[in-house]
Amino acid sequence: MSMKAAEYASAFCDAFGAELHVVHVCMPMVSPYLAVPHSSGVDFSMSDVEVKADAKVRLEKVTKDLFAERPSIVYEAVVGAPWAGICDYAKRVGIDLIVIATHGLTGLHHVLIGSTAERVVQHAQCPVLAVKNVEKDFMVT
């Protein structure tokens, strides 16, 4: 779903000649003393700095085809709660518009899982476009 939001963000950047910031928020490393199954894939030996660096490299790999022709792009990974990391980054860097994917969950799923997109809309200091994967596309001209 994030790739759908990335397509929208890329189109807005083309239309307005803007710089694109692609941001991934990593959860902070948890204590190795917590009961986490060994098979969980969590590497407790990595510091938050290493986690951010690894996430940034992976982010670039995942989006390289989509943004191959983009002249001005910034890749960033931050550590924190997803909604707070996005809002803090946008405020610190002076982002004009946040484009974020949303699952569009309702009812019990929404209550249990919560909504990063909803919290970003509530707390961001700039406009936020929440993109659903299943909705009709539109073209930015």
C-alpha positions in Angstrom: 0.0 0.0 0.0 2.9 2.3 0.6 3.9 2.0 -3.0 0.5 3.4 -4.0 1.1 6.4 -1.8 4.5 6.8 -3.3 3.0 7.0 -6.8 0.7 9.8 -5.7 3.6 11.6 -4.0 5.8 11.3 -7.1 3.0 12.7 -9.2 2.6 15.7 -6.9 6.3 16.3 -7.0 6.2 16.2 -10.8 3.3 18.6 -10.9 4.8 21.1 -8.5 8.6 20.6 -9.1 8.9 19.6 -5.4 11.6 17.5 -3.7 10.4 14.1 -2.6 11.2 12.8 0.9 10.7 9.0 1.4 10.6 8.2 5.1 10.5 5.0 7.0 9.9 4.9 10.7 11.6 2.1 12.6 10.4 1.0 16.0 13.1 1.4 18.7 15.0 -1.8 19.5 13.4 -3.5 22.5 15.2 -4.9 25.5 16.7 -8.3 24.8 15.4 -9.4 28.2 11.8 -9.4 26.9 10.4 -12.8 25.9 10.6 -12.7 22.1 10.7 -16.0 20.2 14.2 -16.6 18.7 12.5 -17.3 15.4 11.0 -13.8 15.3 13.8 -12.4 13.2 14.6 -9.6 15.6 18.3 -8.9 15.8 18.9 -7.5 19.3 22.5 -6.9 18.6 21.7 -3.9 16.3 21.7 -0.4 17.7 19.1 2.1 16.7 21.7 3.8 14.5 22.4 0.5 12.7 18.6 -0.2 12.4 18.1 3.2 10.8 21.0 2.7 8.4 19.8 -0.7 7.4 16.2 0.6 6.9 17.4 3.4 4.7 19.3 1.0 2.4 16.3 -1.3 2.2 14.0 1.7 1.5 16.2 2.8 -1.4 16.2 -0.8 -2.9 12.5 -1.2 -2.6 11.7 2.2 -4.3 14.6 2.4 -6.8 12.5 1.4 -9.8 9.6 3.7 -9.0 11.9 6.7 -8.4 14.6 5.9 -11.0 14.1 9.0 -13.0 13.5 11.4 -10.0 16.2 14.1 -9.9 15.5 15.2 -6.3 14.8 12.6 -3.7 15.7 12.3 0.0 15.6 8.9 1.7 15.4 8.9 5.5 14.8 6.5 8.3 13.9 7.6 11.8 13.3 5.7 15.0 10.1 6.1 17.1 6.4 5.5 17.0 5.3 5.6 13.3 2.9 8.5 13.6 5.2 10.5 15.8 8.2 9.8 13.7 6.4 11.0 10.5 5.0 14.1 12.2 8.3 15.0 13.8 10.3 14.6 10.6 7.8 16.7 8.6 8.0 19.5 11.2 11.8 19.4 11.5 12.4 19.4 7.7 9.5 21.7 6.7 7.4 19.3 4.7 4.5 20.9 2.8 2.4 17.8 2.3 2.4 14.3 3.7 1.2 11.5 1.5 0.5 8.3 3.5 -1.0 4.9 2.8 -4.0 3.8 4.8 -5.5 0.3 5.3 -9.0 1.8 5.6 -9.8 -0.5 8.6 -13.1 0.0 10.4 -14.8 -1.5 13.4 -13.0 -3.8 15.7 -9.9 -4.1 13.5 -9.5 -0.3 13.7 -9.9 -0.3 17.4 -7.4 -3.1 18.0 -4.8 -2.1 15.4 -5.2 1.7 15.5 -4.4 3.9 12.5 -1.0 5.5 11.9 -2.6 7.5 9.1 -5.3 8.8 11.3 -2.9 9.9 14.0 -0.7 11.6 11.3 -3.8 13.5 10.1 -4.6 14.5 13.7 -1.1 15.6 14.7 0.7 16.8 11.5 1.3 20.5 11.1 0.8 20.3 7.3 -1.9 18.9 5.1 -2.0 15.1 4.8 -3.3 13.0 1.9 -4.3 9.5 3.0 -4.3 7.0 0.0 -6.2 3.8 0.0 -5.0 1.0 -2.2 -8.5 0.1 -3.4 -9.8 3.5 -4.3 -10.2 5.0 -7.8 -7.0 6.7 -9.0 -6.9 10.2 -10.3 -4.3 12.0 -12.4 -2.4 15.1 -11.2 -1.9 17.5 -14.2 
